[in-house]
Amino acid sequence: MDSTDAPTSMLPVGDWQARMQLTARGVALSYVDPLGAPRARLARDVALRHRGEVAAVKARVADIERTLGEIRRRLEQSFRDGRDWSLADWTARYRAQPLARTLAARVIWRFRPGAGAPVDAMLAGDGLVTRDSATLPLPVSGRVRLWHPDDGVIGDTAAWRSFMLDRDLRQPFFQAWRPLYALTDPERRTATYSSRFAGLILEQPVLVRLLRDRSWRIHSRMLDCVPKHFAPARLDLPAAGLTAEYWGTGTGVVEERHDYGAPNFPYFATSQIRFYPTARIDDPARQPVALGDVPLRDFSEAMFDIDLVTGIATRGWMPDYADPGADALPPPPERSAVDTPFDADLHGLALDRLGESRRDLLAWLLPRLDVGARCRLEGHWLHVRGAWQHYAIHCGNAAVRIVESNRHLCIVPAATSRAARDLTLPIAGDDVLSLILSKAVLLADEAAIKDADILRQLR
């Protein structure tokens, strides 16, 4: 989005003006002084004299960001509930609404006129633009919904990705880069369940927060909690009439100090993923749907969420994980769980579809980075050649290995925040990709590292 076209709102702060402008990153706040000159910050004496007006500006920014977050959530949810709009409703809610249009202009839409083939396009001025850069007028009638990679023919997704990258467009959520998950041979053999993300140890508070943010129903695993909290994590897929379940159990040493009102497990040990008819989800006699009968889009939506979350929340894996099989029941009450031993070395974990997409995106991004000449992709690793050491960063979970000594290098996200500050990614919402890039920037110049814990590991 051109910044000159971005919606702008002004609020007075004494004889200054607060300027709030919507950008692809969110709300950009700046100021205009009494002489009309733009300022990055408000003068301190003005802020002290006009605390009420400063508070009103902060409240307005927070309100805009909350509204944008809800619009973004509802748009992405339409992939699961099959939502579409009449052209008139879509125009009123997205095209003509200034706040919503900032998101609507950065996603791909599928227009279905009353007759004829659907048209996939993005908003461009008063009309549309296709992935081939052809301009079209808006249809006069029909239905509109979000385009999904499952809609495309071979080459469509790659063409849309190139379109976005060539124009430096930042999508508000995964769309052009949203991966599709075809059944694997092991899934064809197990037939009614997937073990693709089984045998992992996840940090439970992170897992719960992220899945809830993505519309899953999940309870924290605690000791002595009510039986309903033992239900698996569940995602409703209304368009298919299905509910996905991610099985697992609480594990780890239960801490007495917690924020949950009951002793809480620090980790979640993962098991199978299954799909059930939503109408029978609580029926004791329910039977899982064969994976081959789950529509590709719905299967991919559930797998995408889990792939996204496990990339962030995984803390280890279980070398002795045993598949409970097709006749298994959901895990037993948490009070019988034991502290599961696990291997914390994440470097050997294989990539799934999201990691592969991330690797493809890195291949485009690296030549555009100042540190790109020090980086190369090999397999599922981003290799970084620093002045002191050679590093490998896992494209699936951002784990860092010092190559020469084959040692894990622990870098907490806070240490990379400054390195990542100026990186502009073509997609919002991929924390792991941001972490990979910020770690690469940090490690390409170790002399600039100030974090004492990192320096101790390097020396």
N, C-alpha and C positions, 0 to 999 in steps of 0.2 A: 504494500500500500504506500503510495506517495504521501510523504508527511504533509505536503501542502493541501492534500484532500482529506486528511484525517479529521474526524469530528473533534471540535474543540469547545471547551466550556470555560468561562471566566467567573471568578468570584473575587469580590473586593477584600483586601486586607489593609485597612487604613487607607492611605493614598496609593498603595500598591495594588496590583492585580495578580491573583494566582491563576495560572494558565494550565488547564488539564487537557492533554491531547491523547487520543487513543492511537496506539501503535501496535505493531504485531507482537510486541513484548508485553503489552498491557497499557497502563495509564502512565504517561510521562508528565511529571509535574515540574513546572518552571514558573518564573515570575516576571512581571513587567514593572519597572520602577516608575516613579511619578513623571519622569521625562520620556517615557515610552521605550526605554532601552530594555532588552531582554536580559534576565538574570537567572543564573542556575539556582541561586538560593535567596531566601528572604533575609533582609538585613536583620541582625539580631535585635536591635532596639525596636524595630517595627514588630517583630514577633512577640517581644515581651509586653509591648503596649496593647496588642490586639490578640490576646490569647483566645478569646471566644471565636474570633473570625478564623484564626489558625485551626482551631478544633473543628470548625465547620468545614474547612477545606479537607482536612484529614478524613472526616466522616463522609464527605462526598466521594473522595477517591475510593474509600473502602466499599461504599455502596455500589459504585460503578464496577469495581472488581468482583464483588459478589454476584452482581447481575450477569456479568460476562461469564463467570464460572458456571452459573446455572444454565445459561443459553448453550454453552459448550457441552455441558453434561447432557442436556436434552437432545442436542443434535447427535451426539455419539450414541446415545441410547436408541435412537431411531434405527440403527443397524440391527438391534436385537428385537424391537417390537414391530418392525415392518412399517413404520409410520410414513405416510406421505401427506401432501397437502394439495388442495386445489390451487390453481395458479393465483386466484384472487387472494386466498388466505396466505399463501407463501409470500406474495408481494407485500401484504400488510405486515406480516410478522418478521420478514427477513430483508427483503429488498428495500422497502421504504422506511424501515425503522433504523435510525442512524446507529444506535448502539449495536443491534444485532447484525447490521450490514458489515461491520468491521470483521466479523467472523464469517458471514455468508460469502464475502468477496474472496475468501482464501480457501474455499472448499469447492469440490466438484459436484455438480448437480446433474441429475438425470431428468430430463423433460420428456413427458409422454403426451403428445397431442392426442386428440380424439381418434385420429387415424394416422397411419404411417409409423415409421420406425422411431424409437426413442432417440433423443439427442443428448449427448453428454457434453457439458460445457460449464464454464465459469462465468461469473458476472464480470462485465467489462463496460464501464460507463453506463449507458442506457440500454446496452444490449448484452450479447454473449460472445465468448471466444472459445473455440474448440482446442483440443490438444495439438492440432495442426496449425494453430494461429489464425484460423478462418474466423471472421466476425459474422455474427448472425443477429437478426432482430429477436426480441423476446417473442415466444409464442403468444397467441391471443387467448388460448384456453388449454385445458388439459390438467394433468397431475404432475407434481414435482416431488422428488425425494432425493436423498443423498446417493451419490454414486458409490458403489462398493467394488473392490477389486474382483469380486466374484461375478460382477456384471460384464467384465471386459472379455474380449477375445485376445488371443496371443498377441503380445506387443502393446496392448493398450496401457497396461500399468507402467511399463518402462517408458512409454511415450509421455505419460502424465508426469512421471518423475522428472524426466528431462525438461519438460515444460516448466515445472516448479523451480528447478535448479537454475535454469537459464534466466529466469526472471527474479531470482532471489525472493521468492514467495515463501513465507513461513506459515505452514498450516497449523491451525490451533489444536489439532489432535491427529493421530495416525489415520490417514486416509489413503493417499497415494502410496505410502510406505506400509500400509496395513498388510501383514503377511497372511497367506492362505496356508492351511495345514492339511495336507493330504494324508490319508491313512498310511501308516508304516506297515511293513510286513509283520512285526510283532503284534500290532493292533489287529491286523486281519486274523491272526491266529487266536488271540484272546477273545476276539469277536464282540464281547459285550462290555469291555472296559479297556482303558488305556493305562499303562504304567510309565508313560513318557516322562512324567514329572514325579515319579515315586522314588522313595529312598533318599529324600533330601531332608536336611535339618534346616528349618527356617526360623528366623527370629520372629517369635509370635506377635509382639506388639506391632511390628512393621507389617507383617502379613495381614493382620486384622484391619489395620488402618487402610492399607492400600486396596484390599478387596472390597471393603465397605465403600470406599471412594468410587469403586467401579460397579456399584449396585449389587454386590454379593451380600447374602445374609450369612453372617458368621459370628459365632460367640467365642469369646476368649476361653481357652481351656483352663479351668480352675479345679481345685480340689473341693469336693463336697458341694458342688453347685447343682441346681435343679436339673432333672433329666433332659429337658428340652435343649439344654446347652451342649448336649452330646451329639446333636444333629450335625451332619457334615456341612461344610461350606456350600452354599447353594446359589446358583445364578439362574433366574428365570429367563427363558427365551420365548417370549409370547408369540412371535411370528410362526414358530414351529410347534408351539404347544408343548415344549419340553423344558425340563429343568436339569441343569448340569450340577453334579456333585463332585467335590474334591475331598476325598477321605484323608483323615489323619488323626493324630492323637497328641496330647500334650506330653512334653518330656523335659528333662533337665531338673536341676535342683530347685525346688520351689522356694522362692524368697518370701519371707514374712513381711518385708517392707515392699509395698506395692501401692498402686493407685486404683485398684479394681474392687476393693471391698471384700476380697477373699483371696486366699493363697493362689498365686498365679504361676503357671508354667512359663519359663522363659523361652522355650522352643516348641516348635510344632514339627512332628515327624510325619512326612507325607506318604500317601499310599495311592490308591487307584482314583481314576476319574471315570465317572459313569454318567449316563443320561437316562432320565425317566420321564414318562408322561406327566406333565404338571398336575393333571386332574387326579392322579393317583399317588402323588409324591409322599403322602403320609399313610398310605395303605400298607399294612404289614405284608400283604401278599403281592405287592408290586413286583414287576420284573423289569430289568434294564432293557433299553432299546439297543438293538444291534448297532454298532458304530457305523456300519455301512448304510444304515437307514437314516442316520442323522444328516440333514442337509449340510453341504460343505460350509455354507456361510455360518450356520449356527455352531457347528463343530469348531470352526476357526475362531469364532468370537470367544468361546470358552477357553480354548487353548491359548489364544492371544493374551487374555488377561493373566492366565497362570504363568505363561512365559515371561510376561512383563514383570510380574510380581516376584517370581523366583529369582530373576536376575538381580533384584535389589535385596531380597530378604534372605537368600541362601547363606548359611554360615558353615555348612559342611554336608557330608553325605555319609550314608550308612553302608560300609563294605559288606555287612552281613544281612542286608535287606532281603527278605524272602517274600515273594509274591503270594498273597493269601489265596489267589485263585478266583475262579468264576463263582464259586458257591459261598464266598466270604460275605459276612455281614459288616455293617459299619463298625468302626472301632469301638471297643467296650468303654464303659464309664472311665473317666480320667483318673479316678481314685486308684485304679489298678495299674496305672502306667508306671514304668520304671525309668530311671535315667538311662537313655539310650546312648551308647558310645558311638562316636562319629569321627570321621576324618575331616579336619578343617582345611585340607589342601584343595582349593577350588580350581587349580590350574588345569587339571585333567578332564574337567567336565566338558562334554561335547556341546556344540552349538545346536540350537533348534532354529526354527524359521526366523524368529525375531533377531537372533544373533547374526544370521546370514544377511538379513536386510541391513543390519547395522554395519556389517563389514562392507557391503556394497556402497553404503552411504559414505563411509570413511574413505573409500577409494576415490570418491569425487571430492571430498573435503580436503584431503591432505595436500594436494598441490596448491591449494588456496591459503594454506596456513604458513606463517613465518617459519614454523619449525618443520614444515613438510619435508624438507630435504634431509632431515635427520630421522625420518620415519619410513617404514615400509610394512606392508601387509604380507603375512605368510601364514597360510592355513587360517586358524581362528585366533591368531595373535596379531596385535599391532606392536611391531618392534620399534623401539626408540633408542637411538644412539646418543647417550649423553657424553659429557666430557670425561666423566669418571667411570661410568658403568654402561653396560648394555642391558636394556630392560625389555620385557615382553608383557603386554597388557592384554588380558583375555577379553574378546569382543562380546562375550555373553554376560560376564559378571564383573568386569573391570578389575579383577585380581591382578596384581603386579608381581612379576618374578624377575629377580636379578639373574641374568642368563649365565654368566660365568661361574657363579657359585651355586646356582640353582636354589636360591633362597627366596622366600616370600618377603615382599616389602609391604609393610602396613602403612597405608596413607589414609588418614581419616578425611572425610569430605571437607571439613572446615579448612584444612590446609590447602585445598585446591580452589577455594572459592574465588580468590583474587585472580588466579591464573585463568579461570573460566569466565570472568566477568565480561570480557569483550568479545567472546565467541558468539557468533550468530548462527544458529542452526536452522535448517529448513523445516524443522518440525518441533512443536512444543510437546512436552510430556514424556520425553525419553531421558530420565535421570541418569541411566547407565551410560548412554552415549555422551551426555554432558560430562560425566565423571571420567570416562575414557579420554576424552579430548583434553580436559583440564589436567589430568595426570600426565598426559604426553607433553603438554606445554611446560608443566612444572619440571619434569625429569629431563627435558632436552637441555636445560640450563641449571645444573645442580648448584652452581655458585650463587644463584639468586635465592636458594631455599633458605628460609629463616626458621622453619619449624625444627626445634631441637631434637624431637623424637625421630624424625625422618633422618636428620643428619647423623644421629647415633647409629642408625641401621646401615647407613652408607659407608661409614668409616671403619 
